[in-house]
């Protein structure tokens, strides 16, 4: 679906039960224009600061499960808080952002909104939050447990060696060896090698016979 602004009352269906009122408080207080985006492979959400008379803008992918959606939204709100305090004087995911993200995570963790496994992973990450939940492999594995089931879809780390898999755009790859935290995979059509995160979701290709 295209990126679209979401009426705040409809936001409830994207969020875990019990989180809407607190989220709404921040969105209204900071006059945030919230949009829900189609699935994006490289990012789960983004933030654009207010300027030239426009409001702060946050977008979050609409295909995320409720816990992933809330964590991503809190991530982007932390960018807003950081900008309000420091403007452009600090790094995007520097210590100032980590401090703001940690504070808002603690607030929402105290409300028992998350299943125990997600809450535990978030608590462990508080001292040094990743720049994206995509970059926190432990958290991402846990969050994916709460995604709707998609038959034939697995993480790259679950694909057998030399087995074929497909990604968006019908690009087909053969899984190769692991290099540190990533897997080296051969694109069948081009013969080029690419590195994939262990927790990148792909579609298994069944080979006849």
C-alpha positions as CSV (number, residue, x, y, z in Angstrom):
1,X,0.0,0.0,0.0
2,X,1.2,3.6,-0.5
3,X,2.3,5.8,2.3
4,X,-0.8,7.3,3.9
5,X,-1.6,9.4,7.0
6,X,-3.4,7.4,9.6
7,X,-6.3,8.9,11.6
8,X,-5.2,8.5,15.2
9,X,-8.3,6.5,16.1
10,X,-7.3,3.9,13.5
11,X,-3.8,3.7,15.0
12,X,-5.2,1.4,17.7
13,X,-5.2,-1.6,15.4
14,X,-1.5,-1.3,14.8
15,X,-0.5,-1.2,18.4
16,X,-0.5,-3.7,21.4
17,X,-3.4,-3.4,23.8
18,X,-2.8,-0.7,26.4
19,X,-0.3,1.4,24.5
20,X,-2.5,3.6,22.5
21,X,-3.1,6.4,25.0
22,X,0.5,6.9,25.8
23,X,1.5,6.9,22.1
24,X,-1.3,9.3,21.3
25,X,-0.1,11.7,24.0
26,X,3.3,12.0,22.3
27,X,1.9,12.4,18.8
28,X,-0.5,15.1,19.9
29,X,2.0,16.9,22.1
30,X,4.6,17.1,19.4
31,X,2.1,17.6,16.5
32,X,3.4,14.5,14.7
33,X,2.2,13.6,11.2
34,X,2.2,9.8,11.4
35,X,2.0,7.8,8.2
36,X,1.9,4.1,7.6
37,X,4.1,2.9,4.7
38,X,4.2,-0.1,2.4
39,X,6.8,-2.7,3.3
40,X,10.4,-1.4,2.9
41,X,13.3,-3.9,2.9
42,X,16.0,-1.5,4.2
43,X,14.1,0.4,6.9
44,X,11.1,-0.2,9.2
45,X,10.4,3.5,9.9
46,X,11.8,7.0,9.5
47,X,11.7,10.4,11.0
48,X,11.7,13.9,9.4
49,X,12.0,16.9,11.7
50,X,9.6,19.9,11.6
51,X,10.7,22.7,9.3
52,X,9.3,25.5,7.1
53,X,6.0,25.4,8.9
54,X,5.6,21.6,8.5
55,X,5.1,19.2,11.4
56,X,7.4,16.5,12.6
57,X,6.8,13.5,10.3
58,X,7.2,9.8,11.2
59,X,6.4,6.8,9.0
60,X,6.3,3.1,10.1
61,X,5.9,0.1,7.9
62,X,2.3,-1.1,8.0
63,X,3.2,-4.8,7.6
64,X,4.8,-5.1,11.0
65,X,3.3,-7.0,13.8
66,X,2.0,-4.9,16.7
67,X,5.0,-5.3,18.9
68,X,7.4,-4.5,16.1
69,X,5.2,-1.5,15.1
70,X,5.4,0.0,18.6
71,X,9.1,-0.5,19.0
72,X,9.7,1.1,15.6
73,X,7.5,4.0,16.5
74,X,9.3,4.5,19.8
75,X,12.6,4.4,17.9
76,X,11.4,7.2,15.7
77,X,10.0,9.2,18.6
78,X,13.4,9.0,20.2
79,X,14.8,10.7,17.1
80,X,12.2,13.5,17.6
81,X,13.1,13.9,21.2
82,X,16.8,14.1,20.3
83,X,16.2,16.7,17.6
84,X,14.1,18.8,20.0
85,X,17.0,18.9,22.5
86,X,20.1,18.9,20.2
87,X,19.0,19.8,16.7
88,X,21.6,18.6,14.1
89,X,24.5,18.9,16.6
90,X,24.6,15.1,17.4
91,X,24.9,11.8,15.5
92,X,21.6,10.2,14.4
93,X,22.2,7.1,16.6
94,X,24.7,8.5,19.0
95,X,24.7,8.5,22.8
96,X,22.0,11.2,22.9
97,X,19.6,9.2,20.8
98,X,20.4,6.0,22.7
99,X,19.6,7.8,26.0
100,X,16.2,9.0,24.7
101,X,15.3,5.7,23.2
102,X,16.3,3.9,26.4
103,X,14.1,6.3,28.5
104,X,11.0,5.8,26.4
105,X,11.6,2.0,26.3
106,X,11.8,1.9,30.1
107,X,8.5,3.8,30.2
108,X,6.7,1.3,28.0
109,X,8.3,-1.8,29.4
110,X,7.0,-0.8,32.8
111,X,3.4,-1.2,31.5
112,X,3.7,-4.9,30.7
113,X,2.7,-4.5,27.1
114,X,5.2,-7.0,25.7
115,X,5.4,-10.8,25.9
116,X,8.1,-11.9,28.3
117,X,10.6,-12.9,25.6
118,X,10.3,-9.5,23.8
119,X,10.5,-7.6,27.1
120,X,13.6,-9.5,28.2
121,X,15.4,-8.8,24.8
122,X,14.5,-5.2,25.0
123,X,15.7,-4.9,28.6
124,X,19.0,-6.5,27.7
125,X,19.4,-3.9,24.9
126,X,18.8,-0.9,27.0
127,X,22.4,-0.2,27.8
128,X,23.3,0.1,24.1
129,X,20.2,0.1,21.7
130,X,20.9,-0.9,18.1
131,X,20.4,1.7,15.4
132,X,17.5,-0.5,14.1
133,X,15.7,-3.6,15.4
134,X,16.8,-5.1,12.1
135,X,20.4,-4.8,13.5
136,X,19.6,-6.5,16.7
137,X,19.5,-10.1,15.5
138,X,18.3,-11.6,18.9
139,X,15.4,-9.2,19.1
140,X,14.5,-9.6,15.4
141,X,14.3,-13.4,15.8
142,X,12.0,-13.0,18.7
143,X,9.8,-10.4,17.1
144,X,9.4,-12.6,14.0
145,X,7.7,-15.3,16.2
146,X,4.8,-12.9,16.4
147,X,4.4,-12.3,12.6
148,X,1.6,-14.0,10.8
149,X,2.6,-17.4,9.4
150,X,3.9,-17.3,5.9
151,X,4.3,-20.8,4.4
152,X,7.6,-21.3,2.7
153,X,9.2,-18.2,4.2
154,X,12.2,-18.7,6.5
155,X,15.3,-16.8,7.7
156,X,18.5,-17.1,5.6
157,X,20.1,-18.9,8.6
158,X,17.4,-21.6,8.3
159,X,18.1,-22.3,4.6
160,X,20.2,-25.4,4.0
161,X,23.6,-25.0,2.4
162,X,23.6,-24.8,-1.4
163,X,19.8,-24.6,-1.3
164,X,17.9,-22.0,-3.5
165,X,15.8,-19.2,-2.1
166,X,14.0,-16.2,-3.6
167,X,13.7,-12.6,-2.5
168,X,11.5,-9.7,-3.6
169,X,11.7,-9.1,-7.3
170,X,11.9,-12.9,-7.9
171,X,15.7,-12.8,-7.6
172,X,17.0,-16.3,-6.9
173,X,20.1,-17.1,-4.8
174,X,22.0,-20.2,-3.7
175,X,23.1,-20.1,-0.1
176,X,26.8,-20.3,0.5
177,X,29.2,-20.1,3.5
178,X,28.9,-17.9,6.5
179,X,31.3,-15.0,6.8
180,X,31.2,-13.6,10.3
181,X,27.6,-12.7,10.9
182,X,26.4,-12.8,7.2
183,X,26.0,-15.5,4.6
184,X,27.6,-15.3,1.2
185,X,25.0,-16.2,-1.4
186,X,25.2,-16.5,-5.2
187,X,22.7,-14.8,-7.4
188,X,21.8,-17.5,-10.0
189,X,21.0,-15.1,-12.9
190,X,24.1,-12.9,-12.6
191,X,26.7,-15.1,-11.0
192,X,27.4,-12.3,-8.5
193,X,27.9,-12.9,-4.8
194,X,25.9,-11.0,-2.1
195,X,26.0,-11.0,1.7
196,X,22.8,-11.6,3.5
197,X,22.0,-11.1,7.2
198,X,21.3,-14.3,9.0
199,X,17.8,-13.0,9.9
200,X,16.8,-11.8,6.5
201,X,13.5,-13.4,5.5
202,X,13.4,-15.3,2.2
203,X,11.2,-17.7,0.3
204,X,12.4,-21.3,-0.1
205,X,12.4,-22.7,-3.6
206,X,11.6,-26.4,-3.8
207,X,13.6,-28.2,-6.3
208,X,11.7,-31.0,-8.1
209,X,12.9,-34.6,-7.4
